[in-house]
Amino acid sequence: MLSLRSLGGPPANPGDLLTSSLTPGSTLSLTSTPSGGVGLFCQQSVWGGVLQANPALPDRR
């Protein structure tokens, strides 16, 4: 389950707007392959999206 502000924090709800920006010195990589050879690489970025679902974690007993 995706939580807000910190691990174990309040759960994010479907319909919530999620936004973030990159930490200076980091790179955002959106790739089409696991090896990361092809894709979009940004050193400055702000992104956002609307959460569609946030299922609970499976019980791992």
PyMOL Python script that loads the backbone (N, CA, C, O; Angstrom):
from pymol import cmd

cmd.read_pdbstr("""\
ATOM      1  N   MET A   1       0.846  -1.170   0.000  1.00  0.00           N
ATOM      2  CA  MET A   1       0.000   0.000   0.000  1.00  0.00           C
ATOM      3  C   MET A   1       0.896   1.240   0.000  1.00  0.00           C
ATOM      4  O   MET A   1       1.854   1.320   0.769  1.00  0.00           O
ATOM      5  N   LEU A   2       0.593   2.166  -0.832  1.00  0.00           N
ATOM      6  CA  LEU A   2       1.309   3.435  -0.909  1.00  0.00           C
ATOM      7  C   LEU A   2       0.862   4.320   0.239  1.00  0.00           C
ATOM      8  O   LEU A   2      -0.333   4.537   0.437  1.00  0.00           O
ATOM      9  N   SER A   3       1.826   4.832   0.998  1.00  0.00           N
ATOM     10  CA  SER A   3       1.470   5.712   2.115  1.00  0.00           C
ATOM     11  C   SER A   3       1.999   7.116   1.869  1.00  0.00           C
ATOM     12  O   SER A   3       2.907   7.316   1.062  1.00  0.00           O
ATOM     13  N   LEU A   4       1.431   8.074   2.562  1.00  0.00           N
ATOM     14  CA  LEU A   4       1.803   9.475   2.413  1.00  0.00           C
ATOM     15  C   LEU A   4       2.844   9.874   3.449  1.00  0.00           C
ATOM     16  O   LEU A   4       2.808   9.393   4.581  1.00  0.00           O
ATOM     17  N   ARG A   5       3.745  10.726   3.080  1.00  0.00           N
ATOM     18  CA  ARG A   5       4.734  11.368   3.945  1.00  0.00           C
ATOM     19  C   ARG A   5       5.820  10.451   4.480  1.00  0.00           C
ATOM     20  O   ARG A   5       6.974  10.874   4.555  1.00  0.00           O
ATOM     21  N   SER A   6       5.506   9.207   4.859  1.00  0.00           N
ATOM     22  CA  SER A   6       6.530   8.311   5.394  1.00  0.00           C
ATOM     23  C   SER A   6       6.035   6.874   5.356  1.00  0.00           C
ATOM     24  O   SER A   6       4.840   6.622   5.200  1.00  0.00           O
ATOM     25  N   LEU A   7       6.959   5.935   5.499  1.00  0.00           N
ATOM     26  CA  LEU A   7       6.611   4.531   5.570  1.00  0.00           C
ATOM     27  C   LEU A   7       5.658   4.314   6.744  1.00  0.00           C
ATOM     28  O   LEU A   7       5.957   4.711   7.870  1.00  0.00           O
ATOM     29  N   GLY A   8       4.538   3.699   6.487  1.00  0.00           N
ATOM     30  CA  GLY A   8       3.557   3.464   7.538  1.00  0.00           C
ATOM     31  C   GLY A   8       2.654   4.652   7.810  1.00  0.00           C
ATOM     32  O   GLY A   8       1.835   4.609   8.729  1.00  0.00           O
ATOM     33  N   GLY A   9       2.793   5.720   7.020  1.00  0.00           N
ATOM     34  CA  GLY A   9       1.955   6.900   7.198  1.00  0.00           C
ATOM     35  C   GLY A   9       0.542   6.633   6.723  1.00  0.00           C
ATOM     36  O   GLY A   9       0.200   5.497   6.393  1.00  0.00           O
ATOM     37  N   PRO A  10      -0.289   7.676   6.684  1.00  0.00           N
ATOM     38  CA  PRO A  10      -1.666   7.478   6.235  1.00  0.00           C
ATOM     39  C   PRO A  10      -1.695   7.000   4.780  1.00  0.00           C
ATOM     40  O   PRO A  10      -0.873   7.430   3.971  1.00  0.00           O
ATOM     41  N   PRO A  11      -2.641   6.110   4.446  1.00  0.00           N
ATOM     42  CA  PRO A  11      -2.680   5.587   3.082  1.00  0.00           C
ATOM     43  C   PRO A  11      -3.099   6.652   2.069  1.00  0.00           C
ATOM     44  O   PRO A  11      -3.926   7.518   2.358  1.00  0.00           O
ATOM     45  N   ALA A  12      -2.510   6.568   0.880  1.00  0.00           N
ATOM     46  CA  ALA A  12      -2.958   7.397  -0.238  1.00  0.00           C
ATOM     47  C   ALA A  12      -4.271   6.810  -0.743  1.00  0.00           C
ATOM     48  O   ALA A  12      -4.447   5.592  -0.752  1.00  0.00           O
ATOM     49  N   ASN A  13      -5.170   7.654  -1.154  1.00  0.00           N
ATOM     50  CA  ASN A  13      -6.491   7.215  -1.610  1.00  0.00           C
ATOM     51  C   ASN A  13      -6.644   7.385  -3.112  1.00  0.00           C
ATOM     52  O   ASN A  13      -6.106   8.335  -3.679  1.00  0.00           O
ATOM     53  N   PRO A  14      -7.380   6.469  -3.779  1.00  0.00           N
ATOM     54  CA  PRO A  14      -7.656   6.671  -5.191  1.00  0.00           C
ATOM     55  C   PRO A  14      -8.223   8.074  -5.415  1.00  0.00           C
ATOM     56  O   PRO A  14      -9.079   8.538  -4.661  1.00  0.00           O
ATOM     57  N   GLY A  15      -7.740   8.729  -6.447  1.00  0.00           N
ATOM     58  CA  GLY A  15      -8.146  10.094  -6.756  1.00  0.00           C
ATOM     59  C   GLY A  15      -7.182  11.135  -6.217  1.00  0.00           C
ATOM     60  O   GLY A  15      -7.239  12.295  -6.624  1.00  0.00           O
ATOM     61  N   ASP A  16      -6.279  10.736  -5.289  1.00  0.00           N
ATOM     62  CA  ASP A  16      -5.281  11.686  -4.766  1.00  0.00           C
ATOM     63  C   ASP A  16      -4.318  12.086  -5.871  1.00  0.00           C
ATOM     64  O   ASP A  16      -3.943  11.260  -6.703  1.00  0.00           O
ATOM     65  N   LEU A  17      -3.920  13.340  -5.881  1.00  0.00           N
ATOM     66  CA  LEU A  17      -2.912  13.839  -6.804  1.00  0.00           C
ATOM     67  C   LEU A  17      -1.554  13.631  -6.148  1.00  0.00           C
ATOM     68  O   LEU A  17      -1.315  14.112  -5.040  1.00  0.00           O
ATOM     69  N   LEU A  18      -0.666  12.914  -6.829  1.00  0.00           N
ATOM     70  CA  LEU A  18       0.682  12.663  -6.343  1.00  0.00           C
ATOM     71  C   LEU A  18       1.656  13.494  -7.169  1.00  0.00           C
ATOM     72  O   LEU A  18       1.612  13.458  -8.398  1.00  0.00           O
ATOM     73  N   THR A  19       2.526  14.233  -6.512  1.00  0.00           N
ATOM     74  CA  THR A  19       3.512  15.048  -7.214  1.00  0.00           C
ATOM     75  C   THR A  19       4.872  14.877  -6.552  1.00  0.00           C
ATOM     76  O   THR A  19       4.968  14.514  -5.380  1.00  0.00           O
ATOM     77  N   SER A  20       5.918  15.143  -7.321  1.00  0.00           N
ATOM     78  CA  SER A  20       7.274  15.072  -6.787  1.00  0.00           C
ATOM     79  C   SER A  20       8.208  15.814  -7.727  1.00  0.00           C
ATOM     80  O   SER A  20       7.837  16.154  -8.851  1.00  0.00           O
ATOM     81  N   SER A  21       9.402  16.057  -7.264  1.00  0.00           N
ATOM     82  CA  SER A  21      10.448  16.620  -8.106  1.00  0.00           C
ATOM     83  C   SER A  21      11.735  15.868  -7.815  1.00  0.00           C
ATOM     84  O   SER A  21      11.827  15.144  -6.824  1.00  0.00           O
ATOM     85  N   LEU A  22      12.716  16.037  -8.668  1.00  0.00           N
ATOM     86  CA  LEU A  22      13.990  15.349  -8.496  1.00  0.00           C
ATOM     87  C   LEU A  22      14.863  16.045  -7.467  1.00  0.00           C
ATOM     88  O   LEU A  22      14.858  17.271  -7.358  1.00  0.00           O
ATOM     89  N   THR A  23      15.607  15.255  -6.720  1.00  0.00           N
ATOM     90  CA  THR A  23      16.633  15.785  -5.839  1.00  0.00           C
ATOM     91  C   THR A  23      17.769  16.297  -6.714  1.00  0.00           C
ATOM     92  O   THR A  23      18.159  15.611  -7.659  1.00  0.00           O
ATOM     93  N   PRO A  24      18.316  17.484  -6.434  1.00  0.00           N
ATOM     94  CA  PRO A  24      19.433  17.985  -7.251  1.00  0.00           C
ATOM     95  C   PRO A  24      20.551  16.947  -7.362  1.00  0.00           C
ATOM     96  O   PRO A  24      20.950  16.335  -6.371  1.00  0.00           O
ATOM     97  N   GLY A  25      21.043  16.765  -8.578  1.00  0.00           N
ATOM     98  CA  GLY A  25      22.115  15.803  -8.839  1.00  0.00           C
ATOM     99  C   GLY A  25      21.628  14.428  -9.248  1.00  0.00           C
ATOM    100  O   GLY A  25      22.443  13.566  -9.576  1.00  0.00           O
ATOM    101  N   SER A  26      20.308  14.194  -9.238  1.00  0.00           N
ATOM    102  CA  SER A  26      19.775  12.892  -9.630  1.00  0.00           C
ATOM    103  C   SER A  26      19.201  12.962 -11.042  1.00  0.00           C
ATOM    104  O   SER A  26      19.057  14.046 -11.607  1.00  0.00           O
ATOM    105  N   THR A  27      18.876  11.806 -11.605  1.00  0.00           N
ATOM    106  CA  THR A  27      18.339  11.722 -12.957  1.00  0.00           C
ATOM    107  C   THR A  27      17.096  10.845 -12.954  1.00  0.00           C
ATOM    108  O   THR A  27      17.102   9.764 -12.364  1.00  0.00           O
ATOM    109  N   LEU A  28      16.025  11.301 -13.610  1.00  0.00           N
ATOM    110  CA  LEU A  28      14.819  10.516 -13.802  1.00  0.00           C
ATOM    111  C   LEU A  28      14.998   9.708 -15.076  1.00  0.00           C
ATOM    112  O   LEU A  28      15.313  10.267 -16.127  1.00  0.00           O
ATOM    113  N   SER A  29      14.799   8.396 -14.995  1.00  0.00           N
ATOM    114  CA  SER A  29      14.953   7.519 -16.155  1.00  0.00           C
ATOM    115  C   SER A  29      13.648   6.775 -16.402  1.00  0.00           C
ATOM    116  O   SER A  29      13.219   5.972 -15.573  1.00  0.00           O
ATOM    117  N   LEU A  30      13.023   7.041 -17.530  1.00  0.00           N
ATOM    118  CA  LEU A  30      11.832   6.308 -17.964  1.00  0.00           C
ATOM    119  C   LEU A  30      12.263   5.502 -19.177  1.00  0.00           C
ATOM    120  O   LEU A  30      12.442   6.057 -20.261  1.00  0.00           O
ATOM    121  N   THR A  31      12.432   4.196 -19.003  1.00  0.00           N
ATOM    122  CA  THR A  31      12.977   3.376 -20.079  1.00  0.00           C
ATOM    123  C   THR A  31      11.973   2.355 -20.582  1.00  0.00           C
ATOM    124  O   THR A  31      11.041   1.967 -19.877  1.00  0.00           O
ATOM    125  N   SER A  32      12.188   1.932 -21.816  1.00  0.00           N
ATOM    126  CA  SER A  32      11.303   0.942 -22.425  1.00  0.00           C
ATOM    127  C   SER A  32      11.833  -0.477 -22.261  1.00  0.00           C
ATOM    128  O   SER A  32      11.147  -1.434 -22.619  1.00  0.00           O
ATOM    129  N   THR A  33      13.034  -0.628 -21.730  1.00  0.00           N
ATOM    130  CA  THR A  33      13.614  -1.948 -21.518  1.00  0.00           C
ATOM    131  C   THR A  33      14.239  -2.008 -20.130  1.00  0.00           C
ATOM    132  O   THR A  33      14.674  -0.979 -19.614  1.00  0.00           O
ATOM    133  N   PRO A  34      14.295  -3.180 -19.515  1.00  0.00           N
ATOM    134  CA  PRO A  34      14.901  -3.288 -18.183  1.00  0.00           C
ATOM    135  C   PRO A  34      16.359  -2.830 -18.140  1.00  0.00           C
ATOM    136  O   PRO A  34      16.819  -2.331 -17.114  1.00  0.00           O
ATOM    137  N   SER A  35      17.087  -2.996 -19.248  1.00  0.00           N
ATOM    138  CA  SER A  35      18.497  -2.589 -19.261  1.00  0.00           C
ATOM    139  C   SER A  35      18.659  -1.076 -19.311  1.00  0.00           C
ATOM    140  O   SER A  35      19.751  -0.564 -19.064  1.00  0.00           O
ATOM    141  N   GLY A  36      17.583  -0.352 -19.627  1.00  0.00           N
ATOM    142  CA  GLY A  36      17.618   1.102 -19.629  1.00  0.00           C
ATOM    143  C   GLY A  36      18.301   1.711 -20.836  1.00  0.00           C
ATOM    144  O   GLY A  36      18.677   2.883 -20.805  1.00  0.00           O
ATOM    145  N   GLY A  37      18.469   0.945 -21.890  1.00  0.00           N
ATOM    146  CA  GLY A  37      19.170   1.449 -23.068  1.00  0.00           C
ATOM    147  C   GLY A  37      18.404   2.480 -23.870  1.00  0.00           C
ATOM    148  O   GLY A  37      19.014   3.354 -24.488  1.00  0.00           O
ATOM    149  N   VAL A  38      17.095   2.401 -23.876  1.00  0.00           N
ATOM    150  CA  VAL A  38      16.267   3.303 -24.671  1.00  0.00           C
ATOM    151  C   VAL A  38      15.263   3.972 -23.739  1.00  0.00           C
ATOM    152  O   VAL A  38      14.583   3.298 -22.966  1.00  0.00           O
ATOM    153  N   GLY A  39      15.173   5.287 -23.813  1.00  0.00           N
ATOM    154  CA  GLY A  39      14.191   5.937 -22.969  1.00  0.00           C
ATOM    155  C   GLY A  39      14.380   7.431 -22.869  1.00  0.00           C
ATOM    156  O   GLY A  39      15.031   8.050 -23.710  1.00  0.00           O
ATOM    157  N   LEU A  40      13.809   7.995 -21.843  1.00  0.00           N
ATOM    158  CA  LEU A  40      13.846   9.424 -21.569  1.00  0.00           C
ATOM    159  C   LEU A  40      14.611   9.633 -20.270  1.00  0.00           C
ATOM    160  O   LEU A  40      14.310   8.997 -19.260  1.00  0.00           O
ATOM    161  N   PHE A  41      15.594  10.519 -20.292  1.00  0.00           N
ATOM    162  CA  PHE A  41      16.427  10.766 -19.120  1.00  0.00           C
ATOM    163  C   PHE A  41      16.423  12.268 -18.843  1.00  0.00           C
ATOM    164  O   PHE A  41      16.821  13.059 -19.698  1.00  0.00           O
ATOM    165  N   CYS A  42      15.974  12.662 -17.652  1.00  0.00           N
ATOM    166  CA  CYS A  42      15.854  14.072 -17.300  1.00  0.00           C
ATOM    167  C   CYS A  42      16.645  14.354 -16.025  1.00  0.00           C
ATOM    168  O   CYS A  42      16.602  13.572 -15.075  1.00  0.00           O
ATOM    169  N   GLN A  43      17.362  15.464 -16.009  1.00  0.00           N
ATOM    170  CA  GLN A  43      18.080  15.855 -14.805  1.00  0.00           C
ATOM    171  C   GLN A  43      17.317  16.920 -14.022  1.00  0.00           C
ATOM    172  O   GLN A  43      17.675  17.220 -12.883  1.00  0.00           O
ATOM    173  N   GLN A  44      16.281  17.490 -14.609  1.00  0.00           N
ATOM    174  CA  GLN A  44      15.378  18.407 -13.913  1.00  0.00           C
ATOM    175  C   GLN A  44      13.970  18.000 -14.295  1.00  0.00           C
ATOM    176  O   GLN A  44      13.639  17.921 -15.477  1.00  0.00           O
ATOM    177  N   SER A  45      13.152  17.746 -13.307  1.00  0.00           N
ATOM    178  CA  SER A  45      11.810  17.283 -13.614  1.00  0.00           C
ATOM    179  C   SER A  45      10.884  17.485 -12.427  1.00  0.00           C
ATOM    180  O   SER A  45      11.295  17.385 -11.271  1.00  0.00           O
ATOM    181  N   VAL A  46       9.651  17.765 -12.729  1.00  0.00           N
ATOM    182  CA  VAL A  46       8.557  17.744 -11.764  1.00  0.00           C
ATOM    183  C   VAL A  46       7.484  16.899 -12.419  1.00  0.00           C
ATOM    184  O   VAL A  46       7.148  17.115 -13.583  1.00  0.00           O
ATOM    185  N   TRP A  47       6.948  15.948 -11.690  1.00  0.00           N
ATOM    186  CA  TRP A  47       5.939  15.088 -12.281  1.00  0.00           C
ATOM    187  C   TRP A  47       4.739  14.992 -11.347  1.00  0.00           C
ATOM    188  O   TRP A  47       4.809  15.322 -10.163  1.00  0.00           O
ATOM    189  N   GLY A  48       3.655  14.535 -11.918  1.00  0.00           N
ATOM    190  CA  GLY A  48       2.448  14.349 -11.123  1.00  0.00           C
ATOM    191  C   GLY A  48       1.532  13.348 -11.785  1.00  0.00           C
ATOM    192  O   GLY A  48       1.653  13.071 -12.978  1.00  0.00           O
ATOM    193  N   GLY A  49       0.629  12.815 -11.015  1.00  0.00           N
ATOM    194  CA  GLY A  49      -0.341  11.872 -11.540  1.00  0.00           C
ATOM    195  C   GLY A  49      -1.444  11.658 -10.526  1.00  0.00           C
ATOM    196  O   GLY A  49      -1.297  11.990  -9.350  1.00  0.00           O
ATOM    197  N   VAL A  50      -2.539  11.105 -10.984  1.00  0.00           N
ATOM    198  CA  VAL A  50      -3.674  10.809 -10.123  1.00  0.00           C
ATOM    199  C   VAL A  50      -3.645   9.315  -9.810  1.00  0.00           C
ATOM    200  O   VAL A  50      -3.588   8.484 -10.716  1.00  0.00           O
ATOM    201  N   LEU A  51      -3.686   8.983  -8.530  1.00  0.00           N
ATOM    202  CA  LEU A  51      -3.658   7.595  -8.091  1.00  0.00           C
ATOM    203  C   LEU A  51      -4.953   6.900  -8.494  1.00  0.00           C
ATOM    204  O   LEU A  51      -6.041   7.376  -8.168  1.00  0.00           O
ATOM    205  N   GLN A  52      -4.844   5.793  -9.191  1.00  0.00           N
ATOM    206  CA  GLN A  52      -6.017   5.044  -9.645  1.00  0.00           C
ATOM    207  C   GLN A  52      -6.458   3.988  -8.641  1.00  0.00           C
ATOM    208  O   GLN A  52      -7.656   3.773  -8.455  1.00  0.00           O
ATOM    209  N   ALA A  53      -5.493   3.319  -7.986  1.00  0.00           N
ATOM    210  CA  ALA A  53      -5.812   2.271  -7.004  1.00  0.00           C
ATOM    211  C   ALA A  53      -4.659   2.146  -6.032  1.00  0.00           C
ATOM    212  O   ALA A  53      -3.521   2.465  -6.378  1.00  0.00           O
ATOM    213  N   ASN A  54      -4.929   1.689  -4.829  1.00  0.00           N
ATOM    214  CA  ASN A  54      -3.905   1.501  -3.813  1.00  0.00           C
ATOM    215  C   ASN A  54      -4.269   0.267  -2.986  1.00  0.00           C
ATOM    216  O   ASN A  54      -4.727   0.378  -1.849  1.00  0.00           O
ATOM    217  N   PRO A  55      -4.054  -0.932  -3.590  1.00  0.00           N
ATOM    218  CA  PRO A  55      -4.448  -2.151  -2.885  1.00  0.00           C
ATOM    219  C   PRO A  55      -3.588  -2.404  -1.646  1.00  0.00           C
ATOM    220  O   PRO A  55      -2.436  -1.976  -1.578  1.00  0.00           O
ATOM    221  N   ALA A  56      -4.154  -3.092  -0.687  1.00  0.00           N
ATOM    222  CA  ALA A  56      -3.419  -3.452   0.519  1.00  0.00           C
ATOM    223  C   ALA A  56      -2.326  -4.455   0.179  1.00  0.00           C
ATOM    224  O   ALA A  56      -2.436  -5.192  -0.801  1.00  0.00           O
ATOM    225  N   LEU A  57      -1.276  -4.480   0.986  1.00  0.00           N
ATOM    226  CA  LEU A  57      -0.213  -5.457   0.807  1.00  0.00           C
ATOM    227  C   LEU A  57      -0.762  -6.859   1.057  1.00  0.00           C
ATOM    228  O   LEU A  57      -1.641  -7.041   1.899  1.00  0.00           O
ATOM    229  N   PRO A  58      -0.246  -7.853   0.327  1.00  0.00           N
ATOM    230  CA  PRO A  58      -0.709  -9.218   0.576  1.00  0.00           C
ATOM    231  C   PRO A  58      -0.215  -9.706   1.942  1.00  0.00           C
ATOM    232  O   PRO A  58       0.857  -9.313   2.403  1.00  0.00           O
ATOM    233  N   ASP A  59      -1.003 -10.557   2.571  1.00  0.00           N
ATOM    234  CA  ASP A  59      -0.631 -11.156   3.843  1.00  0.00           C
ATOM    235  C   ASP A  59       0.461 -12.185   3.570  1.00  0.00           C
ATOM    236  O   ASP A  59       0.232 -13.127   2.811  1.00  0.00           O
ATOM    237  N   ARG A  60       1.638 -12.033   4.164  1.00  0.00           N
ATOM    238  CA  ARG A  60       2.777 -12.922   3.881  1.00  0.00           C
ATOM    239  C   ARG A  60       3.050 -13.890   5.029  1.00  0.00           C
ATOM    240  O   ARG A  60       4.206 -14.164   5.349  1.00  0.00           O
ATOM    241  N   ARG A  61       2.023 -14.390   5.630  1.00  0.00           N
ATOM    242  CA  ARG A  61       2.217 -15.374   6.708  1.00  0.00           C
ATOM    243  C   ARG A  61       2.502 -16.729   6.166  1.00  0.00           C
ATOM    244  O   ARG A  61       2.690 -17.673   6.933  1.00  0.00           O
TER     245      ARG A  61
END
""", "prot")
cmd.dss("prot")
cmd.show_as("cartoon", "prot")
cmd.util.cbc("prot")
cmd.orient("prot")
